[in-house]
Amino acid sequence: MKTVCKTEEGTVAFIMTELAPEYHDIALGLYYLPFSEGFAKRFPADTPHLERIYQRFARYAEEMVLQTAQIRPVPWDRALAAFIDIIEGEHISWRLAGSVALAVRGVDISPRDLDLAVDNASAPRLGELLLDYLVEPVLPTPGWIANWFGRAFLHARVEWIGVDDPYAIEGLETVHWRGRAVQVPPLEMQLQEDRQRGLVERVGKIEHYLMNRQR
């Protein structure tokens, strides 16, 4: 695959071109929509640092797709350790979400990315701290499930949403992972959500983990 950057009608499109058909669903899952040259995501043309961010996108777009397709290994642990190192000493309110919140507990899960929830003030601040790793700009997302969205590539895909309060979850837990304290949602809540989403394999692994923990 290749990438193209195209400016038109006040927007800049990051485009994945020459993408093999077996990866089209991956592109769609990353919110890249069908475009004349391939699959694209548009950003306001006056967004700061777009040229710099595009260069990172061009360098890592293929690796992002292949990791998401599970063709290449996803070093989520390296990504998480590097992320924690970068934000050390910063006032960032964050917690883990998704599959990585299970993996740090020891559930037999292979995350395809690093999902984070941060507070609204931290979302754009992360864009500053991770500027050298951004593959998309950090932008507000009015009308969506969250107020902000950012995406970087730091050994693996790192994504965060900005919400009013990332800690506003009953039973939020602290897990110690490689000597670092990280906040994760309650395991029972993730199990229920994954059942509702029909993620049969993941549900089975969580249940297996719970059964072993009770022994």
DASUL-V594179 format. One record per residue. PSI is psi in whole degrees, 0 to 359 (none if undefined). NEAR is the number of other C-alpha atoms within 8 Angstrom. Layout:
BEGIN
PSI_NEAR + PSI_NEAR
END
This chain:
BEGIN
161_8 + 173_9 + 154_10 + 145_10 + 125_9 + 130_8 + 129_9 + 143_6 + 43_4 + 10_8 + 159_10 + 127_12 + 128_12 + 119_13 + 133_15 + 121_14 + 164_11 + 40_7 + 126_10 + 145_7 + 327_5 + 350_5 + 5_10 + 319_9 + 328_7 + 314_10 + 316_12 + 320_10 + 337_7 + 8_6 + 29_7 + 122_11 + 156_9 + 137_7 + 164_8 + 323_5 + 354_7 + 243_11 + 133_14 + 155_12 + 133_10 + 148_8 + 150_9 + 137_8 + 337_9 + 11_5 + 130_8 + 146_4 + 20_7 + 319_9 + 317_6 + 318_7 + 322_15 + 321_12 + 321_8 + 319_12 + 313_12 + 325_10 + 325_7 + 2_10 + 314_11 + 317_9 + 321_8 + 313_11 + 314_11 + 323_10 + 318_13 + 326_10 + 358_9 + 29_9 + 324_7 + 148_8 + 149_6 + 106_12 + 64_8 + 327_13 + 321_6 + 321_8 + 315_13 + 316_9 + 318_8 + 321_9 + 313_9 + 321_8 + 319_7 + 321_8 + 0_9 + 130_6 + 353_4 + 153_5 + 77_5 + 121_9 + 115_8 + 160_11 + 162_12 + 158_14 + 170_12 + 208_8 + 330_10 + 333_15 + 335_11 + 318_11 + 321_12 + 340_9 + 338_8 + 6_7 + 141_10 + 72_8 + 142_10 + 92_8 + 147_10 + 351_11 + 181_12 + 113_15 + 131_12 + 149_12 + 129_13 + 167_16 + 168_14 + 322_12 + 328_7 + 335_12 + 304_16 + 331_11 + 322_8 + 325_9 + 326_12 + 315_7 + 328_9 + 22_10 + 321_8 + 351_7 + 358_10 + 137_15 + 355_13 + 150_10 + 155_13 + 122_11 + 152_8 + 150_7 + 67_9 + 140_7 + 0_6 + 185_6 + 344_4 + 170_11 + 339_14 + 157_16 + 136_14 + 152_14 + 128_13 + 168_12 + 108_12 + 81_10 + 325_9 + 172_14 + 128_12 + 121_13 + 143_12 + 148_13 + 146_13 + 125_16 + 169_12 + 316_7 + 104_8 + 344_13 + 3_7 + 55_5 + 124_7 + 127_5 + 16_6 + 137_10 + 155_8 + 126_8 + 137_10 + 114_8 + 114_9 + 42_4 + 8_5 + 138_6 + 124_8 + 147_10 + 134_11 + 154_12 + 160_13 + 140_10 + 321_7 + 325_6 + 317_8 + 323_10 + 315_10 + 317_8 + 318_8 + 328_12 + 316_10 + 329_7 + 355_6 + 27_6 + 78_9 + 313_8 + 317_6 + 319_9 + 316_11 + 320_8 + 323_11 + 316_11 + 321_8 + 318_8 + 316_11 + 320_8 + 317_8 + 326_7 + 331_6 + 349_5 + none_4
END
